[in-house]
Each structure stands twice: as C-alpha cells, then as structure tokens.
Amino acid sequence: MFYSVNPYTGETFAEHAVHNASEVNNIIEKSHKRFLSWRTLSFDHRAVFMKNMAQVLRQNLEEYARLITLEMGKIITESRGEIEKCAWLCEYYAEHSEKMLKPEVFQSDAGKSYVRFDPAGIIFGIMPWNFPFWQVFRAAVPTIMAGNTFLLKHAPNVTGAAKIIEEIFLKAGFPEDVFRTLIIPVELSENVIANPWVEGVTLTGSQRAGASVASLAGKYLKKSVLELGGSDPYIVLKDAELNSSCNTGVCSRMLNAGQVCISAKRFIVVESMLDQFILGQKNLLETMVLGDPLDEKTEMGPMARVDLLENIDKQVSESVKMGAKLLTGGHRLYPDKLFYAPTLLVDVKKGMPVWDEETFGPVSVVIPAKNPDDAVRIANDTFYGLGASLWTKDLELAERMAAQIESGAVFINGMTKSDPRLPFGGTKRSGYGRELAYLGIREFVNAKTVWIAKS
C-alpha cells in the first residue's frame, strides 16, 4: 500500500493499492494493443485530444493544484502555475508535432530519399515527486503525440497525482490505455523495462536512480533518456544589475522549498560584487514568509519528506564542520513540521557536500571568483551539468562564456527554467537525451531511412 501524507500537517489522507506483477503484465499488454491503433491516427486527430486535455487542466485547475500542495507541500501559487504550464505544453505539441516529425528529404544517389519518424511503441516513464504533474506531462505529451503509448511509474508519495493524471487523459477523450499509471514498487521496474513491448524508458531522478535505469536499459537494449539533477552555477559579474540578479537568485533557489533540479545552487560572484550580493541574499532569505502552503501569503512551504530534510541538514552540518561559514539558517525550524530555515553559506570549498553534491533544499552557497575566466572554471568544477545562469550587461562576453560552460542550458540575465519551446536536459552526470521542443519529441521514434531508386 502507498500513502498520501500531507507534509505540512503530517496527516495521511489517502491510501493506494499497489499493482502486482500479473496486473502489470495485463496493463502492458493492453498498452501494446492500443499502440497498434494509436500509431495509425493522424496528427490532427491526436491534437484534438491534446487540446481537450488543456481545457480539462484549466477547468479543474484549483482541484489539481490543491492535490499537488497536499501531497508534496508546494505552495498553492506555484502549484497553480504547474497546472497552467501543463496546459500550455499540451497546446504547444498539439500545434507543432506534425511539423516537428515531418519527413526530411536527403540528397543521395536515389531518385528520392528521405527519413520518416515513426513511433516506437510503449515508453516507460519513471518520474519524481517535486513537480508531480509537470514532469509527467513533459515526458508523456510529446511521446504520445509522436504515436507512442505511455506507462507511468510515479514516486510513491504522489500516487494521488499519478492516478488523477490517468483520469485526466480519459476526461480529455483519449482512448483507454494510451496513458496508464502503474502503482508499483521500484523492484518491479525491471519487469517493465524487460518486457519486449516496452521500447524505451525515460527517468527524472537522482544520479543513483539514473545509473540503475541506464544499466537496465543497456541490459535489455532499450533506448533511455535521463535527467538527473544538478549543482547549477549562478554567475554574477561586476557589471550585473544587483537587485535583479539577487532577487532572481533567491527566487530560483527557494522555489519549491529548494527542491528543484535546475535551480541555482552555487552562486559564483566576482569579488567586487561579493559583499553587496551576500547582504542582499541574506536580507531576502531572512524575511521570507514560511507557513501553510495553502495560504496565499506563504512564500515557502515545508519540504516533502523527513528524509529529504534530514539529508539537507546533514549536508549543511558536515560542510560547516569542514570550514563553511553559516550566515543564516542551517537548522530545522520546528520539531513537528518539515520546515528547513532558508540557509546561506559562504567560505565554501570543493570537497564539501554543499559544493560536490546536489543540495535539494533551501540552501544557498556563495563562492567568490576573481574574474570571468575564474567564474567559468568554478562553474565547471562539478560532476553535474544541467543548467547555468549568467548575469552581466556585456552580452558578447556572456555568449563567449556560455560556449565554455559545461551545461545543458545557459540562461543569460534570467532564471534557468524549462520551456516547451526549448530543449531541456543535461550533460556529464546530469544525464543524457533531451525533453521538450523538437528534440524531445524525436527521442522515442524510429528515424527510418527510405530510399527509392531512380526510374
């Protein structure tokens, strides 16, 4: 049995029966049978369902947003934004999928030669709890618009969201079994990946989970896409606009109580800006409004689970023991609630957990840099490479630096974020493959060459 537990109150408000191996095999068989008909539909036909789904999401926005907040603690304003973003995604792919997968003509010795992009089959998505709707839709919508069917294994603590998402597909008119939720423990994931009707697996999660899934995908020769989080640099140069860079940095870091893979984590600030930036961050962190995530005035809610809170506290404590200086926060706020104080650390060095590891909680780390070249060196001094943010008025310099930063994305004078129109994904230990835009919809298709002899 899986349980939905409110992180703010500690109340268990729902329980969910788990599928057994026989039920899983039955669902996979139905998903395969549906694929055989779903792949034959035109893009226009599929787009009708996608547009319907955008309407369903908006019509029930308050209900779905409330469920997100109750299950994983995100403040209600952010939960509403997540649902709206899912609706936008549906509309985007309804409009653009056919063009993205249009056959491409190639010149060769043939009378005619081209590549067509055919659906692959069933795709298995293993998704995290921190964006319980967006992460699922981000993976499933383009995959389904390409003509595949989709199976979801969600994080256990957001099983309520997983079940509701399956209902949303049905409310939008999608045929049964185009999208199915598997309520299974992690141990059954290998059974799904091994099934010959499952053609690919996509995972958003930890480095450890990614290594496990990549190993299984290799074992069974399945295509895989991995998004594994990061330790994203946020570079502030001497001519950056102080208020904008500081305010946006705090927003990026504290979004979803710091539980965001692509949020700013290591603030790399040139020495001439360092004192002002640190003071600005400290003031903003100490005045944040923490409380009931359903309260419209709350700016940060609780963390999603006690193990997450304990882990971030351990990372901070060990770093302080190694010489990091704590300027604010650094402790659990209440013994009976999952709030961790917004935290600011300086004097951080490589080898400390808050530098080397992904910090999945409300912890900011500020690191000084001598100049732009030094900032790039520090930014790249990590195993991760998901996103980066760079602040300067010198856009030519910024673009030269962007070319040197080892990351899946660089946002100049703005907050790192995902956008349906832009490819999303990482490099190094932040994973491989891309979601969103035209690259995302092409991950799970067969790029088939067609060669026709000259008459």
C-alpha positions in Angstrom: 0.0 0.0 0.0 1.2 3.5 -0.8 0.1 6.5 1.2 -0.6 10.2 0.5 0.8 12.2 3.5 0.4 16.0 3.9 3.9 17.3 4.6 2.5 20.3 6.4 0.2 18.5 8.9 1.6 15.0 8.8 -1.9 13.7 8.1 -2.3 10.6 6.0 -5.3 11.4 3.8 -5.3 8.7 1.2 -4.0 5.1 0.6 -3.4 3.4 -2.7 -3.4 -0.3 -3.5 -0.3 -1.5 -5.4 -0.4 -3.4 -8.7 1.0 -6.9 -8.6 3.2 -8.5 -11.3 0.2 -10.1 -13.1 -1.7 -6.8 -13.2 1.3 -5.0 -14.5 1.7 -7.5 -17.4 -2.0 -7.1 -18.2 -1.7 -3.3 -18.4 1.4 -3.6 -20.6 -0.5 -6.0 -23.0 -3.4 -3.5 -23.2 -1.0 -0.6 -23.8 0.6 -2.6 -26.7 -2.7 -3.3 -28.3 -3.7 0.3 -28.0 -0.3 1.4 -29.6 -1.2 -0.7 -32.7 -4.2 1.5 -33.4 -3.0 4.8 -31.8 0.1 5.0 -34.1 -2.2 5.0 -37.2 -4.1 8.1 -36.2 -3.2 11.4 -37.9 -1.5 14.2 -36.0 -4.7 16.3 -36.4 -6.7 13.5 -34.7 -4.2 13.2 -31.8 -4.1 17.0 -31.5 -7.8 17.2 -30.7 -7.3 15.1 -27.6 -4.4 17.2 -26.6 -6.4 20.4 -26.9 -9.2 18.8 -24.9 -6.7 17.9 -22.2 -5.5 21.6 -21.9 -9.1 22.5 -21.3 -9.6 19.8 -18.7 -6.5 21.0 -16.8 -7.7 24.6 -16.8 -11.2 23.8 -15.9 -10.1 21.8 -12.9 -7.0 23.9 -12.0 -7.9 24.5 -8.4 -8.6 20.9 -7.7 -5.4 19.6 -9.2 -3.2 22.4 -7.7 -4.6 21.7 -4.3 -3.7 18.0 -4.7 -0.1 18.9 -5.5 0.1 21.1 -2.4 -1.5 18.5 -0.2 0.7 15.6 -1.4 4.2 17.2 -1.6 3.9 20.7 0.2 4.4 23.1 -2.7 2.8 26.5 -2.1 -0.5 26.8 -3.8 0.6 29.7 -6.1 3.4 27.5 -7.5 1.0 24.5 -7.9 -1.4 26.6 -10.0 1.5 27.6 -12.2 2.5 24.0 -12.7 -1.0 23.0 -13.9 -1.2 26.0 -16.3 2.3 25.1 -17.7 1.0 21.6 -18.4 -2.0 23.0 -20.3 0.4 25.2 -22.3 2.5 22.1 -23.1 -0.5 20.2 -24.5 -1.4 23.1 -26.7 2.2 23.6 -27.9 2.5 20.0 -29.1 -1.0 19.9 -30.5 0.1 22.7 -32.8 3.7 21.8 -33.6 4.1 18.0 -33.5 3.3 17.3 -37.2 5.9 19.9 -38.3 8.5 18.5 -35.9 8.1 15.0 -37.3 7.7 15.9 -40.9 9.8 13.6 -43.1 13.2 15.1 -44.0 14.4 14.9 -47.6 18.0 14.0 -48.2 20.0 14.1 -51.4 21.6 10.8 -52.4 22.0 8.5 -55.4 18.3 7.6 -55.2 15.5 9.0 -57.2 14.1 10.0 -53.8 15.4 9.6 -50.3 14.1 10.8 -47.0 13.8 10.0 -43.3 10.5 9.5 -41.7 9.9 9.5 -37.9 7.8 6.5 -36.8 6.5 5.8 -33.3 8.5 3.2 -31.4 5.9 1.6 -29.1 5.4 1.7 -25.3 7.5 4.2 -23.4 8.0 3.7 -19.6 8.3 6.9 -17.6 9.8 6.9 -14.0 9.0 10.3 -12.6 9.8 12.2 -9.4 7.6 13.9 -6.8 8.8 17.5 -6.9 6.8 18.5 -10.0 4.2 15.7 -9.9 2.2 16.9 -12.9 4.8 18.8 -15.0 7.4 16.1 -15.0 4.9 13.6 -16.2 3.3 15.8 -18.8 6.8 16.9 -20.0 7.7 13.3 -20.8 4.4 11.9 -21.8 2.8 14.6 -24.1 5.4 14.7 -26.9 5.9 10.9 -26.6 2.2 10.3 -27.1 1.8 12.9 -29.8 4.5 11.0 -31.7 2.2 8.0 -31.7 3.6 6.0 -28.8 1.7 4.9 -25.7 3.0 5.7 -22.2 3.3 3.9 -18.8 3.9 5.9 -15.7 5.7 4.8 -12.5 5.4 7.8 -10.2 7.1 8.5 -6.9 5.0 6.7 -4.1 4.3 9.9 -2.1 2.5 11.4 -5.1 0.4 8.4 -6.1 -2.8 10.5 -5.9 -1.4 12.8 -8.6 -0.4 9.7 -10.7 -4.0 8.3 -10.6 -5.6 11.7 -11.3 -3.3 12.2 -14.4 -4.6 8.9 -15.8 -8.2 10.2 -15.2 -7.3 13.5 -17.0 -6.3 11.6 -20.2 -9.7 9.8 -20.1 -11.6 13.0 -19.4 -9.9 14.6 -22.5 -11.2 11.7 -24.6 -8.0 9.8 -25.2 -8.7 6.1 -25.9 -8.1 3.8 -22.9 -4.6 2.6 -22.4 -2.9 5.4 -24.3 -1.7 6.5 -20.9 -1.6 4.2 -17.9 -0.3 4.6 -14.3 1.5 1.6 -12.8 1.4 1.7 -9.0 4.4 -0.4 -8.3 7.4 -0.6 -6.0 10.8 0.2 -7.6 11.6 -3.6 -7.7 9.0 -4.2 -10.4 10.5 -1.6 -12.7 12.9 -4.1 -14.2 10.0 -6.3 -15.2 8.5 -3.4 -17.1 11.8 -2.4 -18.8 12.4 -6.1 -19.7 9.1 -6.5 -21.4 9.6 -6.9 -25.2 6.7 -4.5 -25.9 8.3 -1.7 -24.0 10.7 0.2 -26.3 12.2 2.9 -24.1 12.4 4.3 -20.7 12.7 7.9 -19.5 13.6 8.9 -16.0 13.9 12.1 -14.0 15.5 11.5 -10.6 18.8 11.0 -8.7 22.2 10.0 -10.1 21.8 6.7 -8.3 18.4 6.0 -9.9 19.7 7.1 -13.3 22.7 4.7 -13.1 20.3 1.8 -12.2 17.9 2.6 -15.0 20.7 3.1 -17.6 22.1 -0.3 -16.5 18.7 -2.0 -17.0 18.1 -0.2 -20.3 21.5 -1.4 -21.5 20.9 -4.9 -20.3 17.6 -5.2 -22.2 18.7 -3.0 -25.2 16.2 -0.2 -24.7 16.5 3.4 -25.5 16.8 5.7 -22.5 16.6 9.4 -21.6 17.9 10.5 -18.2 17.5 13.9 -16.3 19.5 13.6 -13.1 19.6 16.9 -11.4 22.5 19.2 -10.9 24.6 21.6 -8.9 23.8 24.6 -11.1 26.1 27.6 -11.2 24.7 31.1 -11.0 27.4 33.6 -12.1 27.3 37.3 -11.2 29.8 39.5 -12.9 30.9 43.0 -11.9 28.5 44.9 -14.2 25.4 42.8 -13.3 22.3 44.6 -12.1 22.5 43.8 -8.4 18.8 43.9 -7.4 17.7 41.8 -10.4 20.4 39.2 -10.0 19.9 38.9 -6.2 16.1 38.8 -6.3 16.0 36.3 -9.2 18.7 34.2 -7.5 16.7 33.9 -4.3 13.6 33.1 -6.3 15.4 30.4 -8.2 17.0 28.8 -5.2 14.0 28.8 -2.9 11.4 27.8 -5.5 9.6 24.7 -4.2 11.5 24.9 -0.9 14.7 24.5 -2.9 13.6 21.1 -4.3 14.2 21.8 -7.9 16.8 20.1 -10.1 17.6 23.1 -12.3 17.5 25.8 -9.6 20.6 28.0 -8.8 22.7 26.2 -6.2 26.2 27.6 -6.4 26.3 31.4 -6.6 29.6 32.4 -8.1 30.1 36.1 -7.6 33.1 38.3 -8.7 34.8 39.8 -5.7 33.8 43.4 -6.4 30.1 42.4 -6.1 30.5 39.8 -3.3 29.7 41.8 -0.2 26.6 43.5 -1.7 25.3 40.3 -3.1 25.7 38.4 0.1 24.0 41.1 2.1 21.1 41.2 -0.4 20.6 37.5 -0.3 20.8 37.3 3.5 18.1 40.0 3.9 15.8 38.3 1.4 16.2 34.9 3.0 15.6 36.2 6.5 12.3 37.9 5.5 10.7 35.0 3.6 7.2 34.1 4.8 7.1 30.4 5.7 3.9 28.6 6.6 0.8 26.8 5.4 1.3 26.1 1.7 -2.4 26.6 1.1 -2.2 30.1 2.4 -1.9 32.6 -0.5 0.6 34.7 1.5 3.1 31.9 2.1 6.3 32.2 0.2 7.8 28.8 1.1 6.3 25.7 2.3 7.6 22.5 4.0 9.9 20.0 2.5 8.2 17.0 1.0 9.6 14.3 3.3 11.5 13.9 6.5 14.4 12.0 4.9 14.9 15.0 2.5 15.0 17.4 5.4 17.5 15.2 7.3 19.7 14.9 4.2 19.9 18.7 3.6 20.6 19.3 7.3 23.4 16.7 7.1 25.0 18.3 4.1 25.0 21.7 5.8 26.3 20.4 9.1 29.1 18.5 7.5 30.1 21.5 5.4 30.2 23.8 8.4 32.4 21.2 10.2 34.7 21.4 7.2 35.0 25.2 7.4 32.0 26.7 5.7 30.6 29.7 7.4 26.9 29.9 8.2 25.3 33.3 7.8 21.7 32.5 8.3 19.5 29.4 8.7 21.1 26.0 8.9 18.6 24.2 11.1 15.2 22.6 11.2 12.6 25.2 12.3 10.0 23.0 14.1 10.3 19.6 15.7 6.9 18.5 14.4 6.9 20.1 10.9 9.2 19.7 7.8 10.4 23.3 7.5 14.1 23.9 7.0 15.3 27.5 7.5 16.4 29.3 4.4 20.1 29.0 4.6 23.1 30.9 3.3 26.7 29.6 3.4 30.0 31.2 2.5 33.7 30.2 2.7 32.7 27.0 0.8 35.4 24.9 -0.8 35.5 22.0 -3.1 35.2 18.7 -1.2 32.4 20.0 1.0 29.0 18.3 0.5 27.3 21.6 -0.5 29.8 22.0 -3.3 30.2 18.4 -4.5 26.6 17.1 -4.1 23.2 18.3 -5.3 21.6 20.2 -2.5 17.9 19.5 -2.7 16.6 22.0 -0.2 16.5 25.8 0.7 20.3 26.2 0.9 22.3 29.0 -1.0 26.1 28.8 -1.4 28.1 31.8 -2.4 31.6 31.4 -3.9 33.9 34.2 -4.8 35.5 34.4 -8.3 38.4 36.6 -9.4 37.2 37.3 -12.9 35.0 35.8 -15.7 37.6 33.1 -16.5 37.8 32.1 -12.9 34.0 32.0 -12.7 33.8 29.6 -15.6 36.4 27.4 -14.0 34.4 27.2 -10.8 31.2 26.7 -12.7 32.6 23.7 -14.5 34.2 22.2 -11.3 31.4 19.8 -10.7 30.3 16.4 -11.9 26.9 17.9 -12.9 25.9 19.9 -16.0 22.2 20.6 -16.1 21.6 24.4 -16.2 23.5 27.6 -15.6 22.6 31.3 -15.2 24.9 34.2 -16.0 24.4 37.9 -15.2 26.2 40.7 -17.0 25.5 43.7 -19.2 28.3 42.6 -21.6 26.3 40.2 -23.9 29.3 39.4 -26.1 31.2 38.3 -23.1 28.2 36.4 -21.9 27.9 34.4 -25.1 31.6 33.6 -25.1 31.3 32.3 -21.5 28.2 30.4 -22.4 30.2 28.4 -25.0 32.7 27.4 -22.3 30.2 26.5 -19.6 29.6 22.7 -19.4 25.8 22.6 -19.1 22.7 21.6 -20.9 21.5 25.2 -20.8 22.8 28.7 -20.1 20.3 31.5 -19.3 21.8 35.0 -19.6 20.3 37.6 -17.3 17.4 35.3 -16.4 16.4 32.3 -14.3 17.0 28.8 -15.5 13.7 27.1 -16.4 12.1 24.6 -18.7 10.0 25.8 -21.6 8.1 23.7 -24.1 9.8 25.6 -27.0 13.3 24.9 -25.8 15.2 21.5 -25.5 15.8 20.5 -21.9 18.4 18.1 -20.5 21.9 17.8 -19.1 25.4 16.7 -19.7 28.0 14.9 -17.6 26.3 13.3 -14.6 23.2 15.3 -15.1 22.1 12.7 -17.7 21.6 12.5 -21.4 19.0 13.0 -24.0 16.5 15.9 -24.3 12.9 16.6 -23.5 10.7 19.3 -25.0 10.9 21.2 -28.3 11.6 19.2 -31.4 14.5 17.2 -29.9 12.2 15.9 -27.2 9.6 14.5 -29.5 12.3 12.8 -31.5 13.8 10.8 -28.6 11.4 7.9 -28.9 10.8 7.5 -32.6 12.4 5.3 -35.3 14.3 7.6 -37.7 13.6 5.4 -40.7 15.5 6.0 -44.0 13.5 5.4 -47.2 15.5 5.1 -50.4 13.7 4.9 -53.8 15.6 4.0 -56.9 15.6 6.3 -59.9 13.1 5.5 -62.6 
